[in-house]
Amino acid sequence: MSDMPTRFDTLAVHGGEPRPAAGGSVVFPIYQGTVFESGDDGDDVPYIRLGTNPTQRHLHHRLAVLEGAEAAVATASGMAAIATALHSVLGSGDHLIAAGSFYGGTHQLLAEHAERLGWTFDLVDPDDEETWRRALRPGTKAFLTETITNPLIRVGDLAGMARFAREHGLTSIVDNTLATPVVFRPHTVGFDLVCHSATKALNGHSDIAAGVVTGSGERIEQVASVLRAHGSSLDPHAAFLLARGLKTLALRVQRQNANAMAVAEYLAGHERIAQVRYPGLRTHPDHERASALFDGYGSGSPSSRSAGPRQRTPSSARCGCRTRRRASAGWNRS
Ligand SMILES: *Cc1c(COP(=O)(O)O)cnc(C)c1O
């Protein structure tokens, strides 16, 4: 890697690209092969399940640069990223502090599978340190949260949670899917592991399932070790598509932020809407925190509540709700 561009928009296009380019190709090629004669670094023969095929490795460099991390791995889905990150720190008998309302899949992982894995967890308030403190136990190993909670669109005390985790020797893990690194880079406030569903904004074209975990070289080696054992790394063709999607990440998310803000302002001014939740609005309880930490307020559509249970929802609000549901399946529509 040569001169590293510094502006985020430029990083998204070129960050982590090898120089000189592989075989002179300006676009990193798809190595579809599963196995190789020999590796670049001695004995280590690249193999697809290990995530060490050259296209997979290229993507890992790109992702690490975008989150400002030492290392990254790509996974077969966002849930694979979150589950693998948790598996890399939690063993049987360990306890997790989980702050937020959580994406449905994450909630299901904890509610339906934690017990069988021997994990226990407490759900706490991402805004109330006292609840974190009360949840601490001798076996607590990790602290999990989301940068922007879904569906209530809250922004918790992110810097406080990372500090709390560090003070108590816990690994802090954050799901940064809704913010994306365009809006917030959680390693800058001290989070240890950052997870994404790349199925959403990072890829941005609704044509692959993928996930990401970033962190220090040491922590990512632990994550990769679980990934190798579980066999859930991302295949090279999807890795190529994700690396391509990243090139337009900044432009897409900036536009989505602007669109989400416009929808939020429109709904906030609508007589039949009782409440709009979007951190870009001054009326949002976390507006100041989001303004201090974020570049923009997130690409998720605002969530809203109509005034009066029996009133017909105005078409604009119906549109807002529909956009919101689609947003969780394909962000290019939001
Ligand atoms: C979609 C999503 C996930 C899960 O990602 P998949 O790629 O569908 O497995 C996790 N967290 C958040 C916040 C999401 O929106």
The ligand as a MOL file (V3000), in Angstrom:
LIG
                    3D

  0  0  0     0  0            999 V3000
M  V30 BEGIN CTAB
M  V30 COUNTS 15 15 0 0 0
M  V30 BEGIN ATOM
M  V30 1 C -29.4510 -6.3140 8.6700 0
M  V30 2 C -28.7940 -6.0660 9.9550 0
M  V30 3 C -28.0510 -7.0740 10.5820 0
M  V30 4 C -27.9370 -8.4840 10.0240 0
M  V30 5 O -27.3530 -8.5010 8.7750 0
M  V30 6 P -27.5440 -9.6780 7.6830 0
M  V30 7 O -26.5640 -9.3330 6.6310 0
M  V30 8 O -28.9670 -9.6830 7.2490 0
M  V30 9 O -27.1910 -10.9600 8.3820 0
M  V30 10 C -27.4140 -6.7720 11.7680 0
M  V30 11 N -27.5210 -5.5470 12.3300 0
M  V30 12 C -28.2490 -4.5570 11.7680 0
M  V30 13 C -28.3200 -3.2270 12.4610 0
M  V30 14 C -28.9180 -4.7820 10.5670 0
M  V30 15 O -29.6380 -3.7840 10.0220 0
M  V30 END ATOM
M  V30 BEGIN BOND
M  V30 1 1 1 2
M  V30 2 1 2 3
M  V30 3 2 2 14
M  V30 4 1 3 4
M  V30 5 2 3 10
M  V30 6 1 4 5
M  V30 7 1 5 6
M  V30 8 2 6 7
M  V30 9 1 6 8
M  V30 10 1 6 9
M  V30 11 1 10 11
M  V30 12 2 11 12
M  V30 13 1 12 13
M  V30 14 1 12 14
M  V30 15 1 14 15
M  V30 END BOND
M  V30 END CTAB
M  END
